[in-house]
Amino acid sequence: MPQSLANVIIHLVFSTKDHAPVLPPAMLASLHAYLATVVRSSGCDCLRAGGVADHVHLAIRLPRTETIAKLVEEVKTSSSRWLKEQLPELAGFSWQRGYGVFSVGPADLDALLNYIDRQEEHHRTRTFQEEYRAFLAKYKVEHDERYMWD
């Protein structure tokens, strides 16, 4: 086969340190746009970026040459620096150390995009921790609660 082709879609989720709701609502649209720009600058397709005051969700199509770890490091480092530049009151801001990343089949992409678009609605009745545990169960990811939250 002379061509190397891929359609790898991931759902990336990460939170603010200690899940503190420090991301101002008025800043969320700009933050999501910035996150999408960083993802695209890394050679990936950002299909959606969203979230609420304590975490973000990204739907991303990875190219064959990008690794998840490298992409996440760039997204988190760059956006943390950007947030501190935009809002001096966030001078001590940081993202949580870890992240969740889940593979998504093309048939489930529309549901993921809709889910990301409706974050405010979801989080009226569910905390980030409850949401994250549900993803871990859905995707059958083994984990140790002692090391999930920082």
C-alpha positions in Angstrom: 0.0 0.0 0.0 1.8 3.2 -1.1 -0.3 5.6 1.0 -0.4 5.9 4.8 -3.8 7.0 5.9 -5.4 7.6 9.3 -8.6 8.8 10.9 -7.8 8.9 14.6 -10.3 11.0 16.6 -9.7 11.6 20.3 -11.6 13.2 23.1 -9.1 15.1 25.4 -10.3 16.2 28.8 -8.3 18.1 31.5 -9.0 20.2 34.5 -7.6 23.2 36.3 -5.4 22.4 39.3 -7.5 21.1 42.1 -10.5 21.5 39.9 -10.9 25.0 41.0 -13.5 27.0 39.0 -11.1 29.8 38.1 -11.7 30.2 34.4 -14.0 33.3 34.1 -17.2 32.7 32.0 -16.5 35.8 30.0 -13.1 34.3 29.0 -14.2 30.8 28.0 -15.0 31.5 24.4 -11.5 33.1 23.9 -9.8 30.3 25.7 -11.6 27.6 23.6 -10.6 29.5 20.4 -7.0 29.7 21.7 -6.9 26.0 22.5 -8.2 25.2 19.0 -5.5 27.4 17.5 -2.8 25.6 19.4 -4.1 22.2 18.3 -4.2 23.3 14.7 -0.7 24.8 14.9 0.4 21.4 16.0 -0.8 19.9 12.7 -4.1 18.4 14.1 -7.7 19.2 13.3 -9.5 20.7 16.2 -13.1 19.6 15.7 -14.4 21.2 18.8 -13.2 22.9 22.0 -15.4 23.6 25.0 -15.8 23.4 28.7 -16.7 25.3 31.8 -14.9 27.1 34.7 -12.9 24.1 35.9 -12.1 22.0 32.8 -12.0 21.7 29.1 -12.9 19.2 26.4 -11.4 18.9 23.0 -12.4 16.8 20.0 -9.3 16.3 17.9 -8.3 14.5 14.7 -4.7 13.4 15.0 -2.4 13.2 12.0 -0.2 10.0 11.6 2.8 11.9 12.8 1.6 13.5 16.1 1.7 11.9 19.5 -0.9 12.4 22.1 1.7 13.2 24.8 3.5 15.8 22.7 0.2 17.5 21.7 -1.2 17.6 25.3 2.1 19.1 26.6 1.9 21.8 24.0 -1.7 22.6 24.5 -1.5 22.8 28.3 1.8 24.7 28.4 0.9 27.2 25.8 -2.7 27.8 27.1 -1.4 28.2 30.7 1.0 30.9 29.6 -1.6 32.6 27.5 -4.1 32.7 30.4 -1.6 34.3 32.7 -0.8 36.9 30.1 -4.5 37.7 29.5 -5.5 37.8 33.2 -3.0 39.0 35.7 -5.2 37.6 38.5 -4.4 34.1 37.2 -0.6 34.6 37.7 -0.5 31.3 39.7 -2.7 29.4 37.3 -1.9 25.8 36.2 -3.7 22.9 34.7 -3.9 19.6 36.6 -0.9 17.3 36.0 -2.8 14.5 34.3 -5.4 14.3 31.6 -7.9 11.9 30.0 -7.8 10.9 26.4 -10.3 8.6 24.8 -10.6 7.2 21.3 -13.8 8.0 19.4 -15.1 6.2 16.3 -16.3 8.3 13.4 -19.9 7.1 14.0 -19.8 8.7 17.5 -18.2 12.0 16.5 -21.5 13.9 16.2 -22.5 12.8 19.7 -19.1 14.0 21.1 -19.4 17.4 19.4 -22.9 17.8 20.8 -21.7 16.8 24.2 -18.9 19.4 24.2 -21.3 22.1 22.9 -23.7 21.4 25.9 -21.1 21.5 28.7 -22.9 24.2 30.7 -26.1 22.1 30.7 -24.3 18.9 31.7 -22.6 20.6 34.7 -25.8 21.9 36.2 -26.3 18.5 37.7 -22.9 16.7 37.5 -19.5 17.7 38.8 -16.3 17.3 36.8 -15.3 14.3 39.0 -18.6 12.6 38.3 -18.3 13.2 34.6 -14.7 12.0 34.5 -15.5 8.8 36.4 -18.4 8.2 33.9 -15.9 8.5 31.0 -13.5 6.1 32.7 -16.3 3.6 33.1 -17.7 4.0 29.6 -14.3 3.5 28.0 -13.3 0.8 30.5 -10.2 2.6 31.7 -8.6 1.1 34.8 -7.6 3.7 37.3 -6.6 4.3 40.9 -8.7 7.1 42.6 -5.7 7.9 44.9 -3.8 9.4 41.9 -6.6 10.9 39.9 -7.1 14.3 41.6 -4.4 16.9 42.2 
